């Protein structure tokens, strides 16, 4: 059978904008009437999404699916690595956790995953007019080439052409492209059919000389120079690297502080709050105190709950949080942050790290035991204190028990979830994505300070930004040539 048209966007490095380029192109081609599917063979991120078929994939692939106008499924990201320590990660294959491995062990294990990767790719291709594939890291990491499933290893196995993306904003864009040409093999050079210079600031015509130099050294053709797209901040980020680039939002009436855990997960929970004009969300890095004038402290998700609880205490944040509570401040824990709020955390099987139990923060009368089974489910329900509708998803391990559950925070279709204190200032739950529900978000924020509903429609705003991104790429990339490279006729 003929190959489904496909093209792979690889990068000269990490964080060059591959994810958003694929998302924008997916929206642009979908608007032309093509059935588009995004695909990433291997991703490394603790920002994950629950899929329609009951698994989990990287958040970026879920956004790309949304851009393409389809529901996310596990085949869009068959291998997901979720870092738990500096040298180890949970390995998720076709939506399900299969192991936790040290980096050196994963190197030996990785080649065995190519079969699952190609199986998912074939299933996805059968549904599509066009598959847009995203690489991971860079093909220039030739020390990782043996057994590669994320870049050229996959491109060769699936026989798909490649486009390189390079980030001019970080500097050295000519060297990154010419250097990639120098270190990849002759066959891999031939597979690269063009490149995109991304995140340009200023007059793109000023880089005409740079394009000439790149062409002279590589023989590759430019598919476009893409100006910096500031609206990208309105879209969910793929991983915690994005947290380093968040700007201070300045003084606003409602102040929310979020400690940045070493293994922070699903921090896109905060995006709808950051989009509100009267809300300042301060991401507090290691070594800085939680602000004393904050209205709400959110304890976010974590991929290593006990480890991050120790990290939290090492920063002195437990002392800051206790002072915040004494001042009458509010606290909300989400998933791992919720587990930290109890009296005790126990990992008897060493699922997230060394076996053992630790004392929690003692904000809620709860105990959590980490168990091998993982809950992955989309949910709808009500926020009980405000009686507003919510929707979201659960993605967690662990079983939580204790008297505080007698005052649940949510009703999920007849199933209680979460807990809250008698005065309602301290609360937590397992549900991610709560704040994307507009009515709930306004009602919740109104419990912190009196406010007028600004009418923010968060999901509609995400789609509007995807449309703007597609328009941006349509203007600055030769998308007809991209289709031709993919083999679409």
C-alpha positions as CSV (number, residue, x, y, z in Angstrom):
1,X,0.0,0.0,0.0
2,X,1.3,3.5,-0.7
3,X,2.7,5.4,2.3
4,X,0.4,7.9,4.0
5,X,1.9,11.4,3.4
6,X,4.1,12.3,6.4
7,X,6.9,14.7,7.4
8,X,8.9,14.8,10.6
9,X,9.9,18.1,12.2
10,X,13.2,17.6,14.0
11,X,15.1,20.3,15.9
12,X,18.7,21.5,16.1
13,X,18.1,21.3,19.9
14,X,15.5,21.1,22.6
15,X,13.0,23.9,23.1
16,X,13.4,25.3,19.5
17,X,9.6,25.4,19.0
18,X,9.0,22.0,17.3
19,X,5.8,21.4,19.3
20,X,4.2,24.6,18.3
21,X,5.3,24.4,14.7
22,X,3.6,21.0,14.5
23,X,0.5,22.4,16.3
24,X,0.3,25.4,14.0
25,X,0.7,23.3,10.9
26,X,-1.8,20.8,12.1
27,X,-4.4,23.6,12.5
28,X,-3.5,25.1,9.1
29,X,-3.7,21.9,7.2
30,X,-6.9,20.8,9.0
31,X,-8.5,24.1,7.9
32,X,-7.7,23.1,4.3
33,X,-9.8,20.0,4.8
34,X,-7.1,17.5,5.4
35,X,-7.4,14.7,8.0
36,X,-4.3,15.4,10.1
37,X,-2.8,13.3,12.9
38,X,0.1,14.4,15.1
39,X,2.7,11.9,16.2
40,X,5.8,11.9,18.5
41,X,7.6,8.6,18.9
42,X,9.2,9.4,22.2
43,X,8.6,12.3,24.5
44,X,10.1,13.3,27.9
45,X,7.7,15.4,30.0
46,X,5.9,15.4,33.3
47,X,3.2,17.5,31.7
48,X,0.9,14.8,30.5
49,X,-2.7,14.4,29.3
50,X,-5.3,11.6,29.7
51,X,-6.5,10.3,26.3
52,X,-9.9,9.4,25.0
53,X,-8.8,5.7,25.0
54,X,-7.8,5.8,28.7
55,X,-4.0,6.2,28.6
56,X,-1.6,9.1,28.9
57,X,0.5,11.0,26.4
58,X,2.6,14.2,26.4
59,X,0.6,17.4,26.8
60,X,2.1,18.8,23.6
61,X,0.6,15.9,21.6
62,X,-2.8,16.5,23.2
63,X,-2.6,20.2,22.1
64,X,-1.6,19.1,18.6
65,X,-4.6,16.8,18.4
66,X,-6.8,19.7,19.5
67,X,-5.2,21.8,16.7
68,X,-6.0,19.0,14.2
69,X,-9.6,18.8,15.5
70,X,-9.4,15.3,16.8
71,X,-9.4,13.6,20.3
72,X,-6.0,12.6,21.7
73,X,-5.2,8.9,21.7
74,X,-2.3,6.9,23.0
75,X,-0.9,6.2,19.5
76,X,0.0,9.8,19.1
77,X,2.8,9.4,21.7
78,X,3.6,5.7,22.1
79,X,6.6,6.3,24.4
80,X,6.5,8.8,27.2
81,X,9.3,9.3,29.8
82,X,8.3,11.0,33.0
83,X,11.4,11.9,35.1
84,X,11.3,11.0,38.7
85,X,14.9,11.7,39.7
86,X,17.9,13.2,38.0
87,X,18.9,9.9,36.5
88,X,15.6,7.9,36.4
89,X,12.2,8.1,34.8
90,X,8.9,6.3,34.6
91,X,8.5,4.6,31.2
92,X,5.0,4.8,29.7
93,X,4.4,2.7,26.5
94,X,1.2,3.1,24.5
95,X,-0.5,4.9,27.4
96,X,0.5,2.6,30.3
97,X,3.4,2.5,32.8
98,X,5.7,-0.4,32.1
99,X,8.7,0.3,34.2
100,X,10.8,2.8,36.1
101,X,14.4,2.8,34.7
102,X,17.7,4.6,35.3
103,X,19.0,6.4,32.2
104,X,21.7,3.9,31.6
105,X,19.2,1.0,31.7
106,X,16.8,2.8,29.4
107,X,19.5,3.1,26.8
108,X,19.6,-0.7,26.6
109,X,15.8,-1.1,26.8
110,X,15.0,1.6,24.2
111,X,15.6,-0.4,21.0
112,X,13.0,-2.9,22.1
113,X,10.3,-0.2,21.9
114,X,10.6,0.4,18.1
115,X,8.0,-2.2,17.4
116,X,5.4,-0.5,19.6
117,X,6.4,2.9,18.1
118,X,5.9,1.6,14.5
119,X,2.7,-0.2,15.4
120,X,1.2,3.0,16.8
121,X,2.4,5.0,13.8
122,X,0.8,2.5,11.3
123,X,-2.5,2.6,13.2
124,X,-2.5,6.4,13.2
125,X,-1.4,6.7,9.5
126,X,-4.3,4.5,8.5
127,X,-6.7,7.2,9.8
128,X,-5.0,10.2,8.1
129,X,-4.4,12.2,5.0
130,X,-1.3,13.6,6.6
131,X,0.8,12.7,9.6
132,X,2.9,15.5,11.2
133,X,5.7,13.9,13.3
134,X,7.7,15.7,16.0
135,X,11.2,14.6,16.9
136,X,12.7,14.9,20.4
137,X,15.9,16.7,21.3
138,X,18.1,16.8,18.2
139,X,19.5,14.4,15.5
140,X,22.8,16.1,16.2
141,X,23.1,14.1,19.4
142,X,24.9,11.4,17.5
143,X,26.1,9.8,20.7
144,X,22.5,8.6,21.2
145,X,22.0,7.5,17.6
146,X,22.4,3.7,18.3
147,X,18.9,2.4,19.1
148,X,17.3,5.8,18.5
149,X,13.5,5.8,18.2
150,X,13.0,9.5,18.6
151,X,14.7,11.2,15.6
152,X,16.6,9.7,12.6
153,X,16.2,6.1,13.9
154,X,12.4,6.5,13.5
155,X,12.6,8.5,10.3
156,X,14.6,5.8,8.7
157,X,12.5,2.9,10.0
158,X,9.3,4.6,8.8
159,X,11.0,6.1,5.7
160,X,9.7,9.7,6.3
161,X,11.3,12.9,5.1
162,X,12.6,15.4,7.7
163,X,12.4,19.2,8.2
164,X,14.9,20.8,10.7
165,X,13.7,23.6,13.0
166,X,16.2,26.0,14.5
167,X,15.8,28.7,17.1
168,X,17.4,32.0,16.2
169,X,16.3,33.7,19.5
170,X,18.9,31.7,21.5
171,X,21.8,32.6,19.1
172,X,24.1,30.5,17.0
173,X,21.4,29.5,14.5
174,X,23.8,29.2,11.6
175,X,26.2,27.1,13.6
176,X,23.4,24.8,14.8
177,X,22.2,24.1,11.3
178,X,25.6,23.8,9.7
179,X,26.8,21.7,12.7
180,X,23.9,19.3,12.4
181,X,24.7,18.9,8.7
182,X,28.3,18.1,9.7
183,X,27.6,15.4,12.3
184,X,24.8,13.4,10.8
185,X,25.4,10.7,8.2
186,X,25.2,11.2,4.4
187,X,22.0,9.3,4.3
188,X,20.5,11.4,7.1
189,X,21.6,14.6,5.3
190,X,19.7,13.5,2.2
191,X,16.6,12.8,4.3
192,X,16.5,16.4,5.5
193,X,14.6,18.3,2.8
194,X,14.6,21.8,4.3
195,X,14.7,23.9,7.4
196,X,12.8,26.5,9.3
197,X,14.4,29.4,11.3
198,X,12.1,30.0,14.2
199,X,11.5,32.8,16.8
200,X,13.1,35.7,14.8
201,X,12.8,39.1,16.3
202,X,12.8,42.1,13.9
203,X,12.9,42.4,10.2
204,X,13.3,38.9,8.7
205,X,14.9,40.4,5.6
206,X,17.9,41.1,7.7
207,X,18.6,37.4,7.8
208,X,18.8,36.9,4.0
209,X,22.6,36.8,4.2
210,X,22.3,34.1,6.9
211,X,20.1,32.0,4.7
212,X,22.7,32.2,1.9
213,X,25.5,31.0,4.2
214,X,23.4,28.1,5.5
215,X,22.6,27.1,1.9
216,X,26.3,27.3,0.9
217,X,27.3,25.0,3.7
218,X,24.5,22.5,3.6
219,X,22.7,22.6,0.3
220,X,19.4,22.7,2.2
221,X,16.6,25.1,1.3
222,X,14.8,27.4,3.7
223,X,11.1,26.8,4.1
224,X,10.7,30.1,6.0
225,X,11.9,32.4,8.7
226,X,9.2,32.6,11.4
227,X,8.9,35.7,13.5
228,X,8.6,35.3,17.3
229,X,5.0,34.5,18.2
230,X,4.4,36.0,21.7
231,X,0.8,34.6,21.9
232,X,2.5,31.2,22.4
233,X,2.4,31.9,26.1
234,X,-1.4,31.3,26.0
235,X,-0.9,27.7,25.0
236,X,0.0,24.8,27.3
237,X,3.7,24.3,27.6
238,X,5.3,20.9,27.0
239,X,7.7,20.8,30.0
240,X,9.1,22.8,32.9
241,X,11.7,24.6,30.8
242,X,8.9,27.0,30.0
243,X,8.6,28.0,33.7
244,X,12.0,29.7,33.4
245,X,10.7,32.1,30.9
246,X,7.5,33.3,32.6
247,X,7.4,37.0,33.2
248,X,6.4,38.7,36.4
249,X,2.7,39.7,35.9
250,X,3.0,42.7,38.2
251,X,0.6,43.8,41.0
252,X,-2.9,42.5,40.6
253,X,-5.8,42.2,43.1
254,X,-5.7,38.4,43.5
255,X,-2.3,37.0,44.3
256,X,-1.5,33.3,43.9
257,X,1.9,31.7,44.8
258,X,3.0,28.3,43.4
259,X,6.2,26.6,44.7
260,X,8.1,25.1,41.8
261,X,8.8,21.5,42.8
262,X,11.9,19.8,41.4
263,X,9.5,17.3,39.6
264,X,6.5,19.6,39.1
265,X,3.9,17.9,36.9
266,X,0.8,19.1,35.0
267,X,1.5,22.7,35.7
268,X,-0.7,23.7,32.8
269,X,-3.4,23.5,35.5
270,X,-2.4,27.1,36.2
271,X,-2.8,28.5,32.7
272,X,-6.4,29.6,33.0
273,X,-5.5,31.5,36.2
274,X,-2.6,33.2,34.5
275,X,-5.0,34.3,31.7
276,X,-7.2,36.2,34.1
277,X,-6.4,40.0,34.1
278,X,-7.0,40.4,37.9
279,X,-4.9,37.4,38.9
280,X,-1.1,37.3,39.4
281,X,0.4,33.8,39.5
282,X,3.9,33.8,41.0
283,X,6.0,30.7,40.3
284,X,8.3,30.6,43.3
285,X,11.7,29.0,42.5
286,X,14.0,27.2,44.9
287,X,15.8,29.5,47.3
288,X,13.0,32.1,47.4
289,X,10.3,32.4,50.2
290,X,6.6,32.1,49.5
291,X,5.3,35.6,49.3
292,X,3.8,36.8,52.6
293,X,1.1,38.8,50.9
294,X,-0.3,36.0,48.8
295,X,-4.0,35.1,48.9
296,X,-3.7,31.5,47.8
297,X,-0.9,29.0,47.8
298,X,-1.4,26.2,45.2
299,X,0.6,23.0,45.8
300,X,0.8,21.6,42.2
301,X,1.2,18.0,40.9
302,X,4.5,16.2,41.3
303,X,6.0,13.2,39.6
304,X,7.9,12.3,42.8
305,X,5.6,13.3,45.7
306,X,7.7,12.2,48.7
307,X,10.9,13.5,47.0
308,X,9.3,16.8,46.3
309,X,7.9,17.0,49.9
310,X,11.5,16.8,51.1
311,X,12.5,19.4,48.5
312,X,9.6,21.6,49.7
313,X,10.9,21.4,53.3
314,X,14.5,22.0,52.2
315,X,13.5,25.4,50.8
316,X,11.8,26.4,54.1
317,X,8.5,26.5,52.3
318,X,6.8,24.5,55.0
319,X,7.6,27.3,57.4
320,X,6.3,29.9,54.9
321,X,3.1,27.9,54.4
322,X,2.4,27.5,58.1
323,X,2.7,31.3,58.5
324,X,0.4,31.8,55.5
325,X,-2.2,29.6,57.1
326,X,-1.9,31.4,60.4
327,X,-2.6,34.7,58.6
328,X,-5.8,33.2,57.3
329,X,-4.5,32.4,53.8
330,X,-6.0,29.8,51.5
331,X,-4.2,26.6,50.3
332,X,-5.2,24.3,47.4
333,X,-3.4,21.0,46.7
334,X,-3.7,19.3,43.3
335,X,-2.9,15.6,43.0
336,X,0.6,15.2,44.4
337,X,0.2,18.5,46.2
338,X,-3.0,17.2,47.8
339,X,-1.2,14.1,49.0
340,X,1.5,16.2,50.6
341,X,-1.2,18.0,52.7
342,X,-2.1,15.0,54.7
343,X,-0.5,13.6,57.9
344,X,1.4,10.8,56.3
345,X,2.7,9.6,53.0
346,X,3.9,6.0,52.5
347,X,5.6,4.4,49.5
348,X,5.9,0.7,50.7
349,X,6.9,-0.6,47.3
350,X,9.4,2.1,46.3
351,X,7.2,3.1,43.3
352,X,8.5,6.7,43.2
353,X,11.8,6.3,45.0
354,X,13.2,4.6,48.1
355,X,10.7,2.6,50.1
356,X,9.5,4.3,53.3
357,X,7.0,6.7,54.8
358,X,7.3,10.4,55.8
359,X,5.2,12.9,57.7
360,X,3.0,15.1,55.5
361,X,2.3,18.8,56.1
362,X,-0.6,18.0,58.4
363,X,-3.0,20.4,56.8
364,X,-5.7,17.8,56.3
365,X,-6.4,14.7,58.4
366,X,-5.5,12.2,55.7
367,X,-3.0,9.4,54.9
368,X,-1.9,8.3,51.4
369,X,-0.3,5.0,50.4
370,X,1.3,4.9,47.0
371,X,0.2,1.9,45.1
372,X,1.2,0.4,41.7
373,X,-2.2,1.0,40.1
374,X,-2.5,4.2,38.2
375,X,-5.8,6.1,37.8
376,X,-6.2,7.6,34.3
377,X,-9.7,8.9,33.6
378,X,-11.5,12.0,32.4
379,X,-14.2,13.3,34.8
380,X,-17.0,15.7,35.2
381,X,-18.8,16.9,38.3
382,X,-19.5,19.7,40.7
383,X,-17.4,21.8,43.0
384,X,-19.4,21.4,46.2
385,X,-18.6,24.7,48.0
386,X,-19.7,26.8,45.0
387,X,-22.1,24.3,43.3
388,X,-20.4,25.0,39.9
389,X,-19.7,22.4,37.2
390,X,-16.2,21.2,36.7
391,X,-14.4,18.9,34.3
392,X,-10.9,17.6,34.2
393,X,-9.0,14.4,34.5
394,X,-7.3,12.2,37.1
395,X,-3.8,11.0,36.6
396,X,-2.3,9.6,39.8
397,X,-1.1,6.6,41.9
398,X,-2.0,6.2,45.5
399,X,-4.9,5.6,47.8
400,X,-6.0,8.4,50.2
401,X,-8.0,7.7,53.4
402,X,-8.9,9.6,56.6
403,X,-11.5,11.6,58.4
404,X,-11.1,14.7,56.2
405,X,-12.7,12.8,53.3
406,X,-16.0,13.2,55.1
407,X,-15.9,16.8,53.8
408,X,-15.2,16.3,50.1
409,X,-14.3,19.0,47.7
410,X,-15.9,17.6,44.5
411,X,-18.8,15.4,43.5
412,X,-17.8,13.4,40.4
413,X,-21.1,12.0,39.3
414,X,-21.9,10.5,42.7
415,X,-18.3,9.8,43.6
416,X,-16.7,12.1,46.2
417,X,-13.2,13.4,45.6
418,X,-10.9,15.5,47.7
419,X,-11.2,17.1,51.1
420,X,-11.6,20.5,52.7
421,X,-11.2,22.1,56.1
422,X,-14.3,23.2,58.1
423,X,-13.7,26.8,57.2
424,X,-13.0,26.0,53.6
425,X,-9.6,27.7,53.5
426,X,-7.6,24.4,53.1
427,X,-8.6,22.0,50.4
428,X,-7.2,19.5,47.9
429,X,-8.3,17.0,45.3
430,X,-7.0,14.6,42.6
431,X,-8.5,16.3,39.6
432,X,-6.3,18.2,37.1
433,X,-7.7,20.8,34.7
434,X,-10.3,22.3,37.1
435,X,-9.6,25.9,36.3
436,X,-10.4,25.5,32.6
437,X,-14.1,25.4,33.6
438,X,-15.0,29.1,33.4
439,X,-17.9,29.3,35.8
440,X,-16.0,27.4,38.5
441,X,-12.9,29.5,38.0
442,X,-14.8,32.7,38.6
443,X,-16.7,31.3,41.6
444,X,-13.5,30.0,43.2
445,X,-11.6,33.2,42.7
446,X,-14.5,35.1,44.2
447,X,-14.0,33.2,47.4
448,X,-10.6,34.9,47.7
449,X,-11.6,38.4,46.7
450,X,-14.7,40.1,45.5
451,X,-14.4,40.4,41.7
452,X,-16.4,41.0,38.6
453,X,-16.4,38.2,36.1
454,X,-14.2,39.3,33.3
455,X,-15.9,36.9,30.9
456,X,-12.8,34.9,30.1
457,X,-13.6,31.9,27.9
458,X,-10.4,29.9,28.4
459,X,-11.0,27.1,25.9
460,X,-12.2,29.4,23.2
461,X,-9.1,31.5,23.8
462,X,-6.9,28.4,23.3
463,X,-8.6,27.7,19.9
464,X,-8.3,31.3,18.9
465,X,-4.6,31.2,19.6
466,X,-4.2,28.1,17.6
467,X,-6.0,29.8,14.7
468,X,-3.6,32.8,15.1
469,X,-0.6,30.5,15.1
470,X,-1.8,28.8,12.0
471,X,-2.3,32.2,10.3
472,X,1.3,33.1,11.4
473,X,2.8,30.0,9.9
474,X,0.7,30.3,6.8
475,X,2.3,33.7,6.3
476,X,5.9,32.8,7.0
477,X,6.3,29.1,6.0
478,X,5.9,27.7,2.5
479,X,3.2,25.2,3.6
480,X,2.6,24.0,0.0
481,X,6.2,22.9,-0.1
482,X,5.9,21.2,3.3
483,X,3.0,19.2,1.8
484,X,5.1,18.3,-1.3
485,X,7.9,17.1,1.0
486,X,5.4,15.0,2.9
487,X,4.4,13.4,-0.4
488,X,0.8,14.9,-0.5
489,X,-0.6,15.3,-4.0
